[in-house]
Amino acid sequence: MTPPLVLTDLAGKPHRLADYRGRVVLVNFWATWCEPCREEMPSMQRLKKRFGDKPFVVMAVNVGEGETRIQEYLDRSAFDFIVLRDHSSVAMKAWKAKGLPASFIVGPDGRVRYSHLGELNWDDEKIIALVAGQF
């Protein structure tokens, strides 16, 4: 079973993974201090843009950092995906993410269809095909 995910964004708005049922969701656990996390984020943004006409959502779950630090990083970036805060690492533990970055592709049925620990190039044709196969 897919663990629940209920976290707030930087504006304090709650997001529940269950509310995105019917869409393909990339859940990515990351931190600003994690260089591989920062390096893969631009390709995550391009993936979001590539599937802009599809029911596709990117949820970037920041682990253990304060709102100010996260916002300062995002202010220097051009990302428009959902950024959530897991300040106490509860979600990361529930998802059994053993390190950062950790990514999960959740299908429209709400089940995890793919997981990966470590940096990914989301521009890779195999990864794009994997995501496209979920629609």
Disulfide bonds with the S-S distance in Angstrom:
Cys34-Cys37 2.29
